[in-house]
Amino acid sequence: MARVEVKGLRAVLRNVDRIVEKQVAELSEELKTTARAKTPIRTGNARRNWQDKKSKTGFTVENKVPYIERLDQGSSKQAPRGIVGPTLTEIKRRNK
């Protein structure tokens, strides 16, 4: 008879959870920082209002200034391609 016994899986899974949580937090921060840097600046209000909210199942990066959608659609000469698309492109490129 051949037998394989594996012990200590709970500790391994806790460690994996910590690693994943850390990477999710880092990605959230990287998205927020990059979006902030790509946001056109006039008064600084739109740049200051990028927020990230983390939960156990993921995260959200958002900006609730009333005119952020217009900026994201390219209404500013400083960011004619918008904010979110270029941010995601840069993050993908960095994390290949």
Secondary structure, DSSP 8 states (H G I E B T S, - for coil): --------HHHHHHHHHHHHHHHHHHHHHHHHHHHHHHS--SSSHHHHTEEEEEETTEEEEEE--TTHHHHHTT-STT-TT-SHHHHHHHHHHHT-
